[in-house]
């Protein structure tokens, strides 16, 4: 006579191939849960936990990036570009960046051009050198305040600006006869030294 009641079915463990275990381990290193590993590889969560339960996931934290607006290197490059753009478009510098050339009995004047590359290059060197000495906090204050920018620009290249301006203004207004030479403006470092004629005898000035 057959026994009554539910029939118990004995389950046997299914052999898991090494290639499947390797995939489980790789998924686990990536931080995939045991439940998700089982779903992907068509096995139970318990099976996945049994084979790779000791594998620790490698958590990859996002790289810490400095705030670009506070990065001193970014601020220096940003400020340098801003200052050079102001100089390149400065109306006073453009007004006196002129060339006077003889045309027949008159003169042809070309004006309104940009400052010379020699001037721009010298201004870039001086500004870059000074910006490199400023700390992160000073750079932040400078970048955030228009009056500080104007003051900084005057302090750093004020002498250079004045020299370039008056050199051209003098050349244009006070030397109208010197048209063929058209000597090019150069920064102080590229100018020939002023000749030393020796000491002056004050007693001989009235002779």
C-alpha positions in Angstrom: 0.0 0.0 0.0 1.4 3.4 -1.0 2.3 5.8 1.7 0.0 8.8 2.0 1.1 12.5 2.4 3.4 14.8 0.4 6.4 13.3 -1.3 9.8 14.8 -0.4 12.2 15.4 -3.2 15.8 15.3 -2.4 17.8 18.0 -4.2 21.4 17.5 -5.2 23.9 20.3 -5.5 24.5 21.4 -9.1 28.1 21.5 -10.1 29.3 25.0 -10.8 32.0 25.4 -13.4 35.2 27.4 -12.7 34.4 29.9 -15.4 31.1 30.7 -13.7 32.8 31.2 -10.4 35.3 33.5 -12.0 32.4 35.6 -13.3 30.8 35.7 -9.9 34.1 36.9 -8.4 34.4 39.6 -11.0 30.8 40.8 -10.5 31.4 40.8 -6.8 34.6 42.9 -7.1 32.5 45.4 -9.1 30.1 45.7 -6.1 27.2 43.6 -7.6 25.0 42.1 -4.9 24.7 38.3 -4.5 21.1 38.4 -5.6 22.0 40.2 -8.8 24.9 37.8 -9.4 22.5 34.9 -9.1 20.0 36.5 -11.6 22.8 37.2 -14.1 24.3 33.8 -14.0 21.0 31.8 -13.5 21.8 30.5 -10.0 20.5 31.1 -6.6 21.7 33.9 -4.3 22.8 31.2 -1.8 25.0 29.6 -4.5 26.6 33.0 -5.3 27.2 33.7 -1.6 28.7 30.2 -1.0 31.3 30.6 -3.8 32.3 34.2 -3.6 31.1 35.3 -0.2 34.7 36.1 0.8 35.4 38.4 -2.2 35.3 42.0 -1.1 34.1 44.6 -3.6 36.6 47.2 -4.8 34.8 50.5 -4.3 36.1 53.1 -6.7 35.6 56.5 -5.2 35.3 59.5 -7.6 38.5 61.4 -7.9 38.5 64.5 -5.8 38.8 67.5 -8.2 39.6 71.0 -6.9 37.0 73.6 -7.5 38.1 75.2 -10.8 37.0 78.6 -9.7 39.4 78.4 -6.6 42.3 76.6 -8.3 45.2 79.1 -8.2 46.5 77.8 -11.6 43.1 78.4 -13.2 42.7 81.8 -11.5 46.2 83.0 -12.7 45.5 82.0 -16.3 42.0 83.5 -16.2 43.3 86.8 -14.8 46.2 87.0 -17.2 43.9 86.5 -20.2 41.5 89.1 -18.9 44.3 91.7 -18.3 45.8 91.1 -21.7 42.5 91.4 -23.4 41.9 94.8 -21.7 45.3 96.1 -22.9 44.8 94.8 -26.4 41.5 96.7 -26.7 42.5 99.8 -24.7 41.4 102.9 -26.7 44.3 105.0 -25.6 46.9 102.5 -26.7 45.2 102.1 -30.0 44.9 105.8 -30.6 48.7 106.2 -30.4 49.6 103.0 -32.1 50.1 105.0 -35.3 52.4 105.0 -38.3 53.2 108.3 -40.1 54.5 107.8 -43.6 55.3 110.5 -46.2 53.0 110.6 -49.2 54.1 113.2 -51.7 54.2 116.6 -49.9 51.9 115.4 -47.1 51.7 112.7 -44.6 49.6 109.5 -44.4 48.6 108.5 -40.9 47.5 105.0 -40.0 46.0 104.9 -36.6 43.7 102.8 -34.4 45.6 99.6 -34.6 46.3 97.3 -31.7 49.3 97.7 -29.4 52.5 96.2 -30.7 53.3 92.6 -30.0 56.5 93.7 -28.3 54.4 95.7 -25.8 51.9 92.8 -25.3 54.7 90.3 -24.8 56.4 92.5 -22.2 53.1 93.1 -20.4 52.4 89.4 -20.4 55.8 88.6 -18.8 55.4 91.2 -16.1 51.8 90.2 -15.3 52.6 86.5 -15.2 55.6 87.1 -12.9 53.5 89.1 -10.5 50.5 86.7 -10.5 52.9 83.8 -9.7 53.7 85.5 -6.4 50.1 85.8 -5.2 48.6 83.2 -2.9 45.3 81.4 -3.3 43.4 83.8 -1.1 44.8 86.9 -2.7 44.0 85.5 -6.2 40.4 84.8 -5.1 40.0 88.4 -3.9 41.6 89.8 -7.0 39.4 87.7 -9.3 36.2 88.8 -7.5 36.6 92.5 -7.4 36.8 94.9 -10.4 38.5 97.7 -8.4 41.2 95.4 -7.2 41.8 94.3 -10.8 42.2 97.9 -12.0 44.6 98.8 -9.1 46.6 95.6 -9.7 47.0 96.4 -13.4 48.1 99.9 -12.7 50.6 98.8 -10.1 52.2 96.1 -12.3 52.4 97.6 -15.8 51.7 101.3 -15.1 55.3 102.3 -16.0 55.2 100.1 -19.1 51.9 101.5 -20.2 53.1 105.1 -19.6 56.3 104.6 -21.5 54.6 103.1 -24.5 51.9 105.8 -24.5 54.2 108.8 -24.3 56.8 107.4 -26.6 54.2 107.2 -29.4 52.6 110.5 -28.5 55.9 112.3 -28.5 56.8 110.6 -31.8 53.5 111.6 -33.4 53.2 115.2 -32.2 56.7 116.5 -31.6 58.7 114.7 -34.3 56.8 115.2 -37.5 60.0 115.6 -39.4 61.3 112.2 -38.5 59.2 110.2 -40.8 61.6 108.0 -42.6 63.2 106.5 -39.6 60.1 105.3 -37.8 62.0 103.9 -34.9 60.1 101.0 -33.3 59.2 101.1 -29.6 61.1 98.5 -27.5 60.9 97.6 -23.9 63.6 98.9 -21.5 65.4 95.5 -21.5 65.9 95.7 -25.3 67.0 99.3 -25.6 70.7 100.2 -26.1 72.3 101.6 -23.0 72.6 105.4 -22.6 76.2 106.4 -23.4 78.1 107.7 -20.4 80.1 110.8 -21.4 81.8 111.0 -18.0 81.3 113.5 -15.2 80.1 117.0 -16.0 82.2 119.9 -14.9 79.8 122.4 -13.3 82.4 125.2 -13.6 82.5 124.9 -17.3 78.7 125.2 -17.9 78.7 129.0 -18.1 81.6 129.2 -20.5 
